[in-house]
């Protein structure tokens, strides 16, 4: 155990109050995540804990204090600041080398939060076929959509194709109102949301009308060859072995494909094997294909989501050990 003192200047009671949060809630949040103790008097802070944890806590506090000059801190911003600093990786391994990747969209800059997300972006930009696998809230789909928009805007591709398996395709879809596009729309909604967030509603609608952006169920990909396109297959854990093979063999010249999914949330009938689970074994040694595996540390949604994912992981490990 070591102790380190940090002085946050200039001395500004309003900014210090903003940093600490109501009843020191922000400091308690940092303490809980990094397993340190933080004591302060004015702008002087003493952080006590393991060496790597203390250094990480001091770095985060300095970053957050710099932010207080222009914005009001919230528990979410504190959580995201620790993600940005790749806290968990700092506690285990040296930080990765290389420039942080940022993607410019109409609605602002998008960048990977933490080492794993940054590595994911680098792989997408340097490989033709990429897999992003991990739990909800790790940015798999959102970052893939951002890369697709960047590729389109820089004229690396001519169109974006967003694909999802409609798990309940068949009889159940027949009972939904509307034509086929309206029937599968609920399954594709998360992809629309990411596009609207980055480009704005009107621009997305115009690009869809012109065929520059295509959003379609996986079944519509059969028989096509997709050249000069950025293709994203989302929720790939709900593909069958035959479907994901069909999808991957659609990729043509000048195209990039990103396959995302969470193998812990498979909605297929129990007798059907997940295509994503199968393909991770089949293609693991194929040159030119990248794999990024996310875990609970990469979750960038509400901090509770991260704790939920950890709880499920712990339960499954315990259940496997018992069985």
C-alpha positions as CSV (number, residue, x, y, z in Angstrom):
1,X,0.0,0.0,0.0
2,X,1.2,3.5,-0.9
3,X,-0.1,7.0,-0.5
4,X,0.3,9.8,-3.0
5,X,-0.7,13.4,-2.7
6,X,-2.1,15.4,-5.6
7,X,-2.8,19.1,-5.7
8,X,-5.5,20.3,-8.1
9,X,-5.0,23.9,-9.2
10,X,-6.3,26.5,-9.4
11,X,-8.0,26.5,-6.1
12,X,-11.7,27.0,-7.0
13,X,-14.3,25.8,-4.5
14,X,-17.0,25.6,-7.2
15,X,-14.9,23.3,-9.4
16,X,-13.7,21.2,-6.5
17,X,-17.3,20.7,-5.4
18,X,-18.2,19.7,-8.9
19,X,-15.3,17.2,-8.9
20,X,-16.3,15.6,-5.6
21,X,-20.0,15.5,-6.3
22,X,-22.9,15.7,-3.8
23,X,-21.8,14.1,-0.6
24,X,-18.5,13.2,-2.3
25,X,-20.4,10.7,-4.6
26,X,-17.9,11.0,-7.4
27,X,-14.9,10.3,-5.2
28,X,-16.7,7.3,-3.7
29,X,-17.3,6.1,-7.3
30,X,-13.6,6.3,-8.1
31,X,-12.8,4.6,-4.7
32,X,-15.1,1.7,-5.4
33,X,-13.9,1.1,-9.0
34,X,-10.2,1.4,-8.2
35,X,-10.2,0.0,-4.6
36,X,-8.4,3.1,-3.2
37,X,-9.1,5.6,-0.4
38,X,-9.3,9.3,-1.1
39,X,-9.1,12.0,1.5
40,X,-9.0,15.7,0.8
41,X,-8.7,19.1,2.4
42,X,-9.4,21.9,0.0
43,X,-7.5,21.2,-3.2
44,X,-5.1,18.8,-1.6
45,X,-6.0,15.1,-2.1
46,X,-4.3,12.0,-0.6
47,X,-4.9,8.7,-2.4
48,X,-4.1,5.4,-0.7
49,X,-4.0,1.9,-2.2
50,X,-2.0,-0.3,-4.5
51,X,0.6,1.5,-6.6
52,X,-1.1,1.0,-10.0
53,X,-4.5,1.9,-8.5
54,X,-3.2,5.1,-6.9
55,X,-1.6,6.2,-10.1
56,X,-4.7,5.5,-12.1
57,X,-6.9,7.3,-9.6
58,X,-4.7,10.4,-9.6
59,X,-4.8,10.5,-13.4
60,X,-8.6,10.2,-13.6
61,X,-9.0,12.9,-10.9
62,X,-6.8,15.3,-12.8
63,X,-8.7,14.6,-16.0
64,X,-12.1,15.1,-14.3
65,X,-10.9,18.3,-12.6
66,X,-9.9,19.7,-16.0
67,X,-13.4,18.9,-17.3
68,X,-15.0,20.9,-14.4
69,X,-13.9,24.2,-16.0
70,X,-16.6,23.7,-18.8
71,X,-19.1,21.1,-17.7
72,X,-21.0,19.7,-14.7
73,X,-19.9,16.3,-13.8
74,X,-22.3,13.4,-13.4
75,X,-21.8,9.8,-12.3
76,X,-22.0,8.8,-16.0
77,X,-19.2,11.2,-17.0
78,X,-17.1,9.9,-14.2
79,X,-17.7,6.3,-15.4
80,X,-16.9,7.2,-19.0
81,X,-13.7,9.1,-17.9
82,X,-12.5,5.9,-16.3
83,X,-13.4,3.9,-19.4
84,X,-11.5,6.5,-21.5
85,X,-8.4,6.0,-19.3
86,X,-8.7,2.2,-19.8
87,X,-8.5,1.9,-16.0
88,X,-8.7,-1.9,-15.9
89,X,-6.0,-2.3,-18.5
90,X,-3.8,0.2,-16.6
91,X,-4.1,-2.0,-13.5
92,X,-2.9,-5.1,-15.5
93,X,-0.7,-4.1,-18.4
94,X,1.1,-1.1,-19.8
95,X,-1.0,1.1,-22.1
96,X,-1.0,0.2,-25.7
97,X,1.1,2.3,-28.1
98,X,-0.3,4.2,-31.0
99,X,-2.5,7.2,-31.7
100,X,-6.0,7.2,-30.5
101,X,-8.4,6.8,-33.4
102,X,-11.3,9.4,-33.8
103,X,-14.1,9.3,-36.4
104,X,-15.7,12.5,-37.4
105,X,-19.4,12.5,-38.1
106,X,-22.0,15.2,-38.6
107,X,-23.0,15.1,-34.9
108,X,-19.4,15.1,-33.5
109,X,-16.3,13.1,-33.0
110,X,-16.6,9.4,-32.1
111,X,-13.7,7.5,-30.5
112,X,-13.1,4.2,-28.9
113,X,-13.2,4.3,-25.1
114,X,-10.4,2.3,-23.7
115,X,-7.7,0.0,-25.3
116,X,-10.1,-2.7,-26.5
117,X,-12.4,-0.4,-28.4
118,X,-9.4,1.5,-29.9
119,X,-8.0,-1.9,-31.0
120,X,-11.4,-2.8,-32.5
121,X,-11.3,0.4,-34.6
122,X,-7.8,-0.2,-35.8
123,X,-8.6,-3.8,-36.9
124,X,-11.7,-2.7,-38.8
125,X,-9.6,-0.1,-40.7
126,X,-7.0,-2.7,-41.7
127,X,-9.0,-6.0,-42.3
128,X,-11.6,-6.9,-44.8
129,X,-13.6,-9.2,-42.4
130,X,-13.9,-8.4,-38.7
131,X,-15.7,-9.9,-35.7
132,X,-16.7,-8.0,-32.6
133,X,-18.0,-10.3,-29.9
134,X,-19.1,-9.4,-26.4
135,X,-21.9,-8.3,-24.1
136,X,-24.4,-5.5,-24.5
137,X,-23.2,-1.9,-24.2
138,X,-19.6,-2.5,-25.3
139,X,-20.0,-0.4,-28.5
140,X,-19.6,-3.2,-31.0
141,X,-22.4,-2.1,-33.4
142,X,-22.1,1.6,-32.7
143,X,-18.4,1.8,-33.6
144,X,-18.9,-0.4,-36.6
145,X,-21.6,2.0,-37.9
146,X,-19.2,4.9,-37.3
147,X,-16.5,3.2,-39.3
148,X,-19.0,2.6,-42.1
149,X,-20.0,6.2,-42.2
150,X,-16.3,7.2,-42.3
151,X,-15.6,4.8,-45.1
152,X,-18.5,6.2,-47.1
153,X,-17.6,9.9,-46.5
154,X,-14.0,9.3,-47.6
155,X,-15.3,7.4,-50.7
156,X,-13.6,4.1,-49.7
157,X,-17.0,2.4,-50.4
158,X,-20.1,3.3,-52.4
159,X,-22.7,2.1,-50.0
160,X,-23.4,0.9,-46.5
161,X,-25.4,-2.3,-46.0
162,X,-26.7,-3.1,-42.5
163,X,-28.0,-6.6,-41.9
164,X,-29.7,-8.4,-39.1
165,X,-31.2,-11.9,-38.8
166,X,-35.0,-11.7,-38.2
167,X,-35.0,-14.5,-35.7
168,X,-38.8,-15.0,-36.0
169,X,-38.9,-15.0,-39.8
170,X,-41.7,-17.2,-41.1
171,X,-45.1,-17.6,-39.7
172,X,-44.8,-15.1,-36.8
173,X,-43.8,-12.2,-39.1
174,X,-46.9,-12.9,-41.1
175,X,-49.1,-11.8,-38.3
176,X,-47.4,-8.4,-38.1
177,X,-49.1,-5.5,-40.1
178,X,-47.5,-4.0,-43.2
179,X,-45.3,-5.1,-46.0
180,X,-42.1,-7.0,-45.6
181,X,-40.0,-3.9,-44.9
182,X,-42.4,-2.9,-42.1
183,X,-42.5,-6.4,-40.7
184,X,-38.7,-6.6,-40.3
185,X,-38.3,-3.0,-39.2
186,X,-38.4,-3.7,-35.4
187,X,-35.4,-6.1,-35.7
188,X,-33.4,-3.4,-37.5
189,X,-34.3,-0.5,-35.2
190,X,-30.9,-0.3,-33.3
191,X,-29.1,0.1,-36.6
192,X,-31.4,3.0,-37.6
193,X,-30.8,4.6,-34.2
194,X,-27.0,4.6,-34.6
195,X,-27.3,6.1,-38.1
196,X,-29.7,8.8,-36.9
197,X,-27.4,9.7,-34.0
198,X,-24.4,10.2,-36.3
199,X,-25.9,11.6,-39.4
200,X,-29.3,13.1,-38.5
201,X,-32.8,11.8,-39.4
202,X,-33.3,13.7,-42.7
203,X,-29.9,12.8,-44.2
204,X,-30.3,9.1,-43.3
205,X,-33.7,9.0,-44.9
206,X,-32.4,10.6,-48.1
207,X,-29.5,8.2,-48.3
208,X,-31.8,5.2,-47.8
209,X,-34.1,6.5,-50.5
210,X,-31.1,6.8,-52.9
211,X,-29.9,3.3,-52.0
212,X,-26.6,4.6,-50.5
213,X,-27.6,3.0,-47.2
214,X,-29.4,-0.3,-47.3
215,X,-31.0,-1.9,-44.2
216,X,-32.2,-5.4,-44.8
217,X,-32.8,-8.8,-43.1
218,X,-30.2,-11.4,-43.6
219,X,-32.3,-13.6,-45.8
220,X,-32.2,-10.8,-48.5
221,X,-28.5,-11.3,-48.9
222,X,-28.7,-14.7,-50.5
223,X,-27.4,-14.8,-54.1
224,X,-25.8,-11.3,-54.0
225,X,-22.2,-10.3,-54.4
226,X,-21.4,-7.2,-52.4
227,X,-18.7,-5.1,-54.0
228,X,-17.4,-1.7,-52.8
229,X,-19.6,-1.8,-49.7
230,X,-19.3,-1.6,-46.0
231,X,-21.4,-4.4,-44.6
232,X,-22.4,-4.9,-41.0
233,X,-24.1,-8.1,-39.7
234,X,-25.5,-7.3,-36.3
235,X,-26.9,-9.8,-33.7
236,X,-24.9,-12.5,-35.5
237,X,-25.4,-14.9,-32.5
238,X,-28.9,-15.5,-33.9
239,X,-27.7,-16.7,-37.3
240,X,-27.6,-20.4,-38.1
241,X,-24.3,-22.1,-39.3
242,X,-25.6,-22.0,-42.9
243,X,-26.7,-18.3,-42.7
244,X,-23.4,-16.9,-41.5
245,X,-21.5,-18.9,-44.1
246,X,-23.8,-17.5,-46.8
247,X,-23.3,-14.0,-45.5
248,X,-19.4,-14.2,-45.4
249,X,-19.3,-15.6,-48.9
250,X,-21.2,-12.5,-50.2
251,X,-18.3,-10.2,-49.5
252,X,-16.8,-8.9,-52.8
253,X,-13.9,-6.7,-53.9
254,X,-13.4,-3.4,-52.2
255,X,-15.7,-4.3,-49.4
256,X,-15.4,-4.5,-45.6
257,X,-17.5,-6.6,-43.4
258,X,-18.0,-6.4,-39.6
259,X,-19.9,-9.1,-37.8
260,X,-21.1,-8.3,-34.2
261,X,-22.8,-10.4,-31.6
262,X,-23.1,-11.7,-28.1
263,X,-22.9,-15.4,-27.7
264,X,-24.5,-15.2,-24.2
265,X,-27.8,-13.9,-25.8
266,X,-28.8,-16.5,-28.4
267,X,-32.5,-16.5,-29.3
268,X,-32.4,-19.5,-31.7
269,X,-34.3,-22.7,-30.9
270,X,-32.3,-24.8,-28.6
271,X,-31.7,-27.5,-31.3
272,X,-30.0,-25.0,-33.6
273,X,-26.3,-24.1,-33.2
274,X,-25.4,-20.4,-33.3
275,X,-23.6,-19.6,-36.5
276,X,-21.5,-17.0,-34.6
277,X,-20.3,-19.6,-32.0
278,X,-19.5,-22.0,-34.8
279,X,-17.6,-19.5,-37.1
280,X,-15.4,-18.3,-34.2
281,X,-13.9,-21.9,-34.1
282,X,-13.9,-22.5,-37.9
283,X,-12.2,-19.2,-38.9
284,X,-9.9,-18.5,-35.9
285,X,-6.7,-19.2,-37.9
286,X,-7.7,-17.7,-41.2
287,X,-5.4,-14.9,-42.3
288,X,-6.9,-11.5,-43.0
289,X,-9.8,-11.9,-40.5
290,X,-9.7,-10.0,-37.2
291,X,-11.4,-10.9,-33.9
292,X,-12.1,-8.5,-31.0
293,X,-13.5,-9.9,-27.8
294,X,-15.1,-7.5,-25.4
295,X,-16.0,-8.2,-21.8
296,X,-17.7,-6.3,-18.9
297,X,-14.8,-3.9,-18.5
298,X,-15.7,-2.4,-22.0
299,X,-19.3,-1.6,-21.1
300,X,-19.9,2.1,-21.7
301,X,-23.6,2.3,-20.8
302,X,-24.9,2.9,-17.3
303,X,-22.5,1.6,-14.7
304,X,-25.3,-0.8,-13.5
305,X,-25.1,-2.5,-16.9
306,X,-21.5,-3.3,-16.3
307,X,-22.3,-4.8,-12.9
308,X,-25.1,-6.8,-14.4
309,X,-22.8,-8.3,-17.0
310,X,-20.2,-9.2,-14.2
311,X,-23.0,-10.8,-12.2
312,X,-24.1,-13.0,-15.1
313,X,-20.5,-14.0,-15.8
314,X,-19.9,-14.9,-12.2
315,X,-23.1,-16.9,-12.1
316,X,-22.2,-18.8,-15.3
317,X,-18.7,-19.7,-14.0
318,X,-20.1,-20.9,-10.7
319,X,-22.8,-22.9,-12.5
320,X,-20.3,-24.6,-14.8
321,X,-18.0,-25.4,-11.8
322,X,-20.9,-27.1,-10.0
323,X,-22.1,-29.0,-13.0
